[in-house]
Amino acid sequence: MKTLVYALLALALVSSALPAHAEEAGAAAAPAASPLSFNLGLVSEYRYRGIAQSRLQPALQAGVDYAAASGFYLGAWGSTIQWIKDEPYKGGANVEIDLYGGYKTEVAKGLTLDVGVLSYVYPSNKLDPSANTTEIYAAASFGPLTAKYSHSLSNLFGTADSKGSGYLDVSASFELGEGFTLTPHIGYQKVRNNSAGSYTDYALTLNKDYAGFSFGAAVIGTDTEAYQGGASPDALKNLGRTALVLSVKKTF
C-alpha cells in the first residue's frame, strides 16, 4: 500500500511540473501534444470485468502512457487490491500492476484496429498457480462502438488449467453534450476448464468532464455468485453483485 501511495505522489509531482516546463520552453508558439501522459484516480471500489478487486472498498489508481504518432503505444497502470490477500485465497499481494503495449491504427474511414499484449502482475503473490496473467487482445472500433477479444497465454488469475481462456466484450461511447458521456458495456468471461467460473458482466457508466477532472458513476454487475471474498471465512461477500461505483480521475 505504501509503495503505491509513494508512486502516486511521484506521478503527481512529475505531471504537475510538465505544464510549467512547456511554458518556459517558449510561450510564442503552442507546444506539440506530448506523447507521454499520466493519470491519477480514486474509485469507490475497483471492479474488473464486473468482479470486485478491492473487497467492495475504495482503491487508489495511477498510470502512465506513451503513444507514438506511428500508432505504437506502451503503458503501465497500478491499483490497490484486496482479493488475493483475502479469504479464501490468502495469497499475499495487495497491489496490481498492469504492463501493456500495442499498435492502434485506422484501417478504413471510421474503422480503427487495436492489437496488443497485457500482463497483470501481482508482486509477492503466493497463489499456486500464480495470479500473474498475460493476455493478447484485438479490438475494432467503428463510430461509437468497440468490440474486443482478449485471450490468455497463461493461467487466468490463479485458476488452474485455465490457459486459453477468453473474454469478449462490446461497448459504446455516446457524447451527450456539456461534457457528459454515456458508456454501456456487456462482456462474457469464459474460463477454460472451469464452467462454474464463466460469467457475463455488464455496466452502464455516466462520465462528466469538469475543471480538468473526469467524474464517473457506473452501475456494474454480473450474473454469477461464484466469486466470493472477505477478511474472514465468516465475512465472505459476493464480489460480482450489482453495485454503484463512483470515480474521479485526472489526466496530465
C-alpha positions in Angstrom: 0.0 0.0 0.0 2.8 2.4 0.9 4.6 1.6 -2.4 1.6 2.7 -4.5 1.0 5.8 -2.4 4.6 6.9 -3.0 4.2 6.1 -6.7 1.0 8.3 -6.8 2.8 11.2 -5.1 5.8 10.9 -7.5 3.5 10.8 -10.6 1.6 13.9 -9.3 4.9 15.8 -8.8 6.2 14.9 -12.2 3.0 15.6 -14.1 2.4 18.9 -12.2 5.8 20.1 -13.4 5.1 19.4 -17.1 3.0 22.5 -17.9 5.5 24.9 -16.3 8.3 23.3 -18.3 6.3 23.7 -21.5 5.7 27.4 -20.8 9.4 28.0 -20.1 10.3 26.4 -23.5 8.6 29.2 -25.4 5.3 31.0 -25.0 5.2 32.3 -28.6 4.3 29.0 -30.2 1.9 26.4 -29.0 3.8 23.3 -27.9 3.1 20.0 -29.7 1.0 17.5 -27.8 3.2 15.3 -25.7 3.1 11.5 -26.4 3.5 11.0 -22.7 0.6 11.3 -20.3 -0.1 10.4 -16.6 -3.3 9.7 -14.8 -4.3 9.5 -11.1 -7.6 8.1 -9.9 -9.8 7.2 -6.9 -12.7 4.8 -7.1 -15.3 3.8 -4.5 -14.4 0.2 -5.4 -12.2 -1.3 -8.1 -14.2 -3.6 -10.5 -12.6 -5.5 -13.3 -14.8 -7.5 -15.7 -17.5 -7.0 -13.2 -15.7 -8.6 -10.3 -14.7 -6.5 -7.2 -10.9 -6.5 -6.8 -10.8 -4.3 -3.6 -13.4 -6.1 -1.4 -16.1 -3.6 -2.4 -13.9 -0.8 -0.8 -12.2 2.3 -2.3 -9.0 1.9 -4.3 -6.2 4.3 -5.4 -5.0 4.0 -9.0 -2.3 5.6 -11.2 -0.9 5.1 -14.7 1.5 6.4 -17.3 1.1 6.1 -21.1 3.3 6.7 -24.1 1.5 6.9 -27.5 3.8 7.5 -30.6 2.5 9.2 -33.7 3.1 6.0 -35.6 0.3 4.2 -33.6 2.5 2.2 -31.3 2.0 2.6 -27.5 3.3 1.4 -24.2 1.8 1.9 -20.7 1.8 0.9 -17.1 -1.1 1.1 -14.6 -1.5 0.2 -10.9 -4.2 -0.2 -8.3 -4.6 -1.2 -4.7 -6.4 -4.5 -4.4 -7.7 -6.9 -1.7 -8.9 -10.1 -3.3 -5.6 -12.0 -3.3 -4.8 -11.5 0.4 -8.5 -12.1 1.4 -10.2 -15.4 2.2 -10.3 -17.9 0.5 -7.1 -17.0 -1.4 -4.7 -15.7 1.3 -2.1 -15.0 -1.5 -0.4 -12.0 0.0 -0.4 -9.4 -2.8 -2.2 -6.0 -2.2 -1.2 -4.2 -5.5 -1.9 -5.0 -9.1 0.4 -3.6 -11.8 -0.6 -3.8 -15.5 2.1 -3.6 -18.2 0.9 -3.3 -21.8 1.9 -2.4 -25.3 0.4 -2.5 -28.8 -0.4 -0.9 -32.1 -3.5 1.1 -33.0 -4.4 2.4 -36.5 -7.2 3.4 -38.7 -7.6 0.8 -41.5 -10.6 2.4 -43.2 -12.6 5.6 -42.8 -14.1 5.4 -39.3 -12.7 1.9 -38.6 -9.8 1.5 -36.1 -8.0 -1.7 -35.1 -6.0 -2.1 -31.9 -3.8 -5.1 -31.1 -1.5 -5.7 -28.2 -0.3 -7.7 -25.2 -1.1 -7.1 -21.5 0.5 -8.6 -18.4 -1.2 -8.4 -15.0 1.5 -8.5 -12.3 0.7 -9.1 -8.6 4.0 -8.6 -6.7 4.7 -11.1 -4.0 1.5 -13.1 -4.7 1.7 -16.6 -3.2 -1.1 -18.3 -5.2 -0.4 -21.6 -6.9 -0.8 -21.3 -9.8 0.4 -17.7 -9.7 -2.1 -14.9 -10.1 0.2 -13.2 -12.7 -1.6 -13.4 -16.1 -0.7 -12.5 -19.7 -3.2 -11.9 -22.4 -3.1 -10.8 -26.1 -6.0 -8.8 -27.4 -7.6 -7.4 -30.5 -10.2 -4.6 -30.7 -12.2 -3.0 -33.5 -13.9 0.4 -33.2 -16.4 1.9 -35.7 -18.2 5.1 -34.8 -19.3 4.8 -31.1 -19.0 1.0 -31.0 -16.0 -1.1 -29.9 -15.7 -4.9 -29.8 -12.7 -6.5 -28.1 -11.4 -10.0 -27.5 -8.7 -11.0 -25.0 -7.0 -14.4 -24.9 -4.9 -15.7 -22.0 -1.5 -17.1 -22.8 -1.2 -18.3 -19.2 -3.5 -19.5 -16.4 -6.1 -16.9 -15.7 -5.6 -15.0 -12.4 -4.5 -18.1 -10.5 -7.1 -20.5 -11.8 -5.6 -23.9 -12.6 -5.6 -25.3 -16.1 -7.2 -22.2 -17.5 -4.7 -21.2 -20.1 -6.5 -20.3 -23.3 -9.4 -18.5 -21.5 -11.1 -15.7 -23.4 -13.0 -12.5 -22.7 -15.3 -10.9 -25.3 -16.8 -7.5 -24.7 -18.8 -4.9 -26.6 -19.1 -1.3 -25.5 -20.2 2.1 -26.9 -19.5 5.7 -26.1 -22.1 8.4 -26.7 -21.4 12.1 -26.3 -24.4 13.7 -24.6 -23.1 17.3 -24.6 -22.0 19.6 -21.8 -19.1 17.2 -21.1 -21.3 14.2 -20.4 -20.5 10.8 -21.9 -22.7 7.6 -21.6 -21.0 4.2 -21.9 -22.9 0.9 -22.0 -20.9 -2.3 -21.8 -21.5 -6.1 -21.8 -18.9 -8.8 -21.7 -18.5 -12.6 -21.3 -15.6 -14.2 -19.5 -15.1 -17.9 -20.5 -12.7 -19.6 -18.1 -11.3 -22.7 -19.8 -11.9 -26.0 -18.0 -14.0 -24.1 -15.4 -17.6 -23.6 -16.4 -18.6 -22.5 -12.9 -16.1 -19.6 -13.2 -17.5 -18.4 -16.5 -20.0 -15.5 -16.4 -21.5 -12.4 -18.1 -20.8 -8.9 -16.8 -22.5 -5.6 -17.6 -22.1 -1.9 -16.9 -23.6 1.5 -17.6 -21.3 4.4 -16.9 -22.0 8.2 -17.0 -18.9 10.4 -17.1 -18.7 14.2 -16.7 -15.6 16.2 -17.5 -15.3 19.2 -15.3 -12.4 21.5 -14.3 -9.8 19.1 -15.8 -11.2 16.1 -13.9 -13.4 13.2 -15.1 -16.1 12.2 -12.7 -17.9 8.9 -13.2 -20.9 7.0 -11.8 -21.4 3.4 -13.0 -23.8 0.6 -12.3 -21.8 -2.6 -12.6 -22.7 -6.2 -12.0 -22.5 -9.9 -13.2 -24.8 -12.9 -13.3 -22.5 -15.0 -11.0 -22.1 -15.6 -7.3 -19.0 -17.9 -7.9 -16.6 -15.2 -6.8 -16.5 -14.7 -3.1 -14.1 -12.9 -0.8 -13.7 -11.2 2.6 -11.5 -10.6 5.6 -12.5 -13.9 7.2 -14.4 -17.1 6.4 -17.5 -15.7 8.2 -17.5 -12.4 6.3 -17.4 -13.6 2.6 -19.2 -11.3 0.1 -20.4 -11.8 -3.4 -17.7 -9.9 -5.4 -19.9 -9.9 -8.5 -23.0 -8.4 -7.1 -24.5 -5.3 -8.8 -23.2 -2.0 -7.3 -22.9 1.7 -7.9 -19.3 2.6 -8.4 -18.1 6.3 -8.2 -14.8 7.6 -9.6 -12.7 10.7 -10.1 -9.7 10.8 -12.5 -7.2 13.4 -13.5 -5.1 13.0 -16.7 -1.9 15.2 -17.2 
